[in-house]
Amino acid sequence: MDTVASLLERYYIENLIETGSTARVMKAVRSLDGKVFAMKVAKTVNTITSIPEEILINQELMAADIKGVTQMHEYAIDFEMNRYVIIMEYMPMDLHTYVSRRATPITEEECCHIICQVVKILLDMQNMVGMQHMDLKMENVLIDPLTKEVKLCDFGHIAKVEHLWTDSKSKGTHIYWAPETVKERRFYPTRSIVWQVGLLAYDIIQEVPWEMYKDGNLSDLTFERFTCGKAISFIYICLEPDVRIRVDLYRLLQTSWLDEKNNNEMICS
């Protein structure tokens, strides 16, 4: 396995993409051929004694050949400095940047196209590797603004589908937690993720920070930018407060909003 120093020598940093409390993501160019990648440098709180879980998860996703997730190309671990570096497939921007930079609000039709892709990717993860993303938000959905293709990234917080629920203490982004996660600190892989899908759809169109509703009072939701009743209905289906009756991802694809999108794609193909 490469050392961090030898891996870094093969790339030069073009610019910083994102920085967080324990990691930085940069746009990196491979010196050999000029190909662009995303480089993540992560520092762990605890001493590294084995391969970090994020790398193991990326290896599983890569082996399963799931098209809708960013692919890991190589990695290196510095056990003495408690850090690791991952070289990932590069996508032009995240969804938050894409939405905020637009001159006009995103349309419900385009939002539907994005959400439909996201749900299918989540189902692929669930079915092909038995995992579910625990931190779905606009910053973890990458998009190509030309093709409108989306991919998921950041697999530091993953739940195993074989378990009914996963302890979610200090995992994910608190403001996107479903009610059961807030109250019980539990993430139900096949149901809690649906809540996050609903928040994602709402954020994309309405562009109102979800912090406005962190008290869980859904009666405060506003839909000024929505014209399609099917889109509003979809969001309320996702934001069912009771996890016991909230639908799963399969049922989301059967909702009138996404089902119409699927049917149109099949006709065109």
N, C-alpha and C positions, 0 to 999 in steps of 0.2 A: 504493500500500500504506500502511496506517495506521502511525503511529509507535506505539511501546510506550506512550508517555504518553497519547495520544489513546484508545487501546484501553482502558487501565486506567480512564480517566475514565468509561467507560460501565458499569462494574461496581463493586459493593462487595463486599468480602471478608467472608464469614460466619464461616468458621473454617478452620484448617489441617487438611488431611486426612493428608498424608504429607510427610516431608522426607528428602532424601538428600544425598549429597556434592555433587551438581551441580544439583539441582533441588528445587523445592517444588511440591506440588499442594494447591490450596485450593478450598474450596466458594465459588463466586462467584455473585452474583445480578445479573442485568442490570437496571439502573435503569429502563429503558424500560417493561418489562412484568412484572418480578418473576420471570422465568424463571430456573431454577437451572442452572448449568453447573459443570464442573470446569475450573479454571484452572491450567495448568502454567507455571511460570517456571523456565527452564533457563539455566544459565550454562555456557558452553563453555570448555574448557581452552585450545583453540587459537583464534586470531583468526578471526572470521567474515568471510568474503569473498564468500560466496554463500548461497543458501537452505540452511539446515541439512537434513541427510539425513532426520531425523525428520519434518520438515514435508513433504518431497517424498513420503515413504512414505505419510503420512496422506492426501495428495492423491490418490495412486494408489488407496488403499483406498476413499476416498470416491467416486471416479469409477466404481469397480467395483460400488458399492452392496452391499458385503458387510454383511449384517445383523448378524452376530455380533461386530463390532468397534465400539469407541466412535468416533463420528463427530466429525471436527474441524469447527468452525463458522467460526472465523476465527483469524488469527495476526498477529503483528507482530514485527519484528526490530530490535534495537538494535545496529548494527554497531560503534559506538564503545565500548559497554559489554560487548560480547561476550555478549549474552544474547538470548533470544527468549521470547515468550509465546504459548501455544496455548490457545484456548478450546475445550473438548471437551464432548461429551455427558456428562451426569451420571448416575452410577449410585449407589444408596444406600451400598454398601459393597463391600470386597473379600472374597474367599473366606476369607482368614485371620481377618478380623474376624467374619465370619458364623459360622464354625466355633467360634471361641474364646468367643463370647458366648452360645452355646447352653446351656440348662440341662441338656440331655441330649445324648449323642453323636449325631452324624449317622448315619442308617441307611444300609445298603448300597444300598437301593433309591434313595434320594435321591442318593447318591454316583454311582450308575450314570447317573441322569438328567443330572447335571452333567457327568460325563466324556463321555457321548454327545454332548452339545451342544458341548463343547470340541473333540472330534475332528472333528466336522462343520465347525466354524468353521475349524480348521486346514486341512482339506481344501479349503474354499472359498478360503482365501488361496493355497494351493498351486495350485489349478486356475484361478482367476480372475485372479490377478496374478503368479503365478510366484514367490511369496515364502513364507518360512516364519519363524515366530517363533523366536528363539534364546534366549528367557529366560522360558519357561513356568514359573510358580510361583503359589502361592495369592495373592500380592499383586498379580499381573498378571491375575487372573481376577476380574471384577466380577460381583456378583449382586444381583438384586432379591429380597429375602427374602419378598415376598408372592407373586410369580409364579414364582419360582425360575428366571427367565430369566438366562442368563449372557452376558457379553461380554468379549472380550479387550482389553487396553489396553497401553500402553507399547511403542511400536514403534521404540525406539532401537537395538535389536539385531535385524537382519533378515538372513536368508540368501537368496540367489537360488537357486531350485530348478534352474535350468539348469546350475549348477555342481555337480559331484559333491560337493565339500566347500568349506567356507569357513574361512579362518583365524579362529580364535576367541580369539586372545590378548586378554585384558582385556575380553572381551565376555560378558555374562550373569552369572549367579550361580554361583560356582565349585562350591559344594556340590551343585548340581544338574547338573553336567557329567556326561555319559556317559563310560565308560571310554576310548573313543577320543579324546574331547576332552581328558581329563586327560593321556593318554600322548602323543598326537600333536598336540594343540592344533588339532584339526580337528573341525568340525561338519558332519555329513552331513545335509542338509535333510530328506530323506525317512525317515531312520532315527534320527538322534540325538534328534529331537523325540519319538520314541516312548518313549525312556528317560524323558524329562521327564514324559510323560503317566502313566507308571507311578508315578513318584515323587509326582505330584499326587494320584493315586487313593489311594496309601498314606497320604500326609499327611492327607487329608481324613478318613479313617476312624480311623486309628490315633493320629493326633495326637502322634506321636513325632518330635522334631526330626531331620531327616535328617542332621545333623552326627554323629549316633550311628553312622552307617554310611559315613562319608566315606572309609574305607579300602577300600570296595568289597566287604567281606565280607558277602555276602547271606545267609550261613547264620545271621547274627545277627538277621535280621528276625523280629519277633514279630507274631502275628496274634490277640491276645487279643480284640479287638473284632470280629473277622470271624466270621461264621457261614456264609457262602456260599462253597463251594468254587470256584464259577465266578469270584468276585471275586479270590480268592487266585491262581487259575490265570492270570487276566488280568494281574495285577501281575507275576508271574514271566515271562510272555510279553514284557511290555514291558521288563523288566529283564534281558533276554538280554545277557550281557557282550560277545559277539562281534557287532560291527556288521554283519558280512558275512551273518549268518543271522537277525538281528533282523528282525521283520516290519515292514511299512510301515503307514501309517494306514488304508489300504483294508482290510488284513487285520484290523486291530483291530475294525473295524465288524462283521466276520464272526465274531469270537469269540463263544462261547456267552453270555457275560455281556451284551455290548452288542447282539448280534443279537436276543436275547429282548426287550430293551427296544424295539428298532426294530419288531419284529413286533407287540408290544402296542400301540404308538402307531398303527400302520397300521390295526389292527383297530378301535381307538377312533375314528379319524378316518373 
